[in-house]
């Protein structure tokens, strides 16, 4: 039996969601296909990778080690598949600005890979709030911004969205809502709520809550994603946040679970922005092309318009 990229992907999604049913939904395949792939992997490595529990699955020590290797395999495969780049000899300086969430949970890995592909390009990175990025792009202080495109307001910017990170309900392990066949915003409204405020997350949250007859019972407001994660894991409340910032373990080593809500919650769009009337330089084109190739199936270009974490 040989290891396949499909098995690796299935395992990563199961590890990140913590539930085979959620992984199957995200992968758009049957639960039996996911279960078979995980069983084959466990037979291949000769030890269990997951602990099956009534509310989901947890990684064994071997599973955590395998997950680290799985990320490396996925990264190498993506690079081999998409990164045949004719612009590898481009050189120059690129100044980009990124919001807190994007810089903390998305960008560093891609900066490293971009640097390997384009060693002649020096990338200067600034962490800036969304309003500052928009103003800096218009005044040419920054060449490009990497940010939550769903938040951008200025009309003089071009936007290119790479992907939408799904928002789900976060709950602590063994939470009663994990036993429900379907969870709605009405269910969430009965729980104490942990409100993230960074990157306009609070405004975004209240916007989609305003489309329902309910309001969250806010127990804590914080700009720290880790504070949200620890609060949820320790049973202080629940929250709705995107998969991009989700990790299944708090800093104390306590488990968090995610639940797909029955009600529609908008995804968090991530992508590039630049001044609409700017002449794109070779280094800007190389940076844009890196993401277009990596996320080519979901890239959407549009002029600036209006809609956090």
Order of alpha helices (4+ residues) and beta strands (2+ residues): alpha-alpha-alpha-beta-beta-alpha-beta-alpha-beta-alpha-beta-beta-beta-alpha-beta-alpha-beta-alpha-beta-beta-beta-alpha-beta
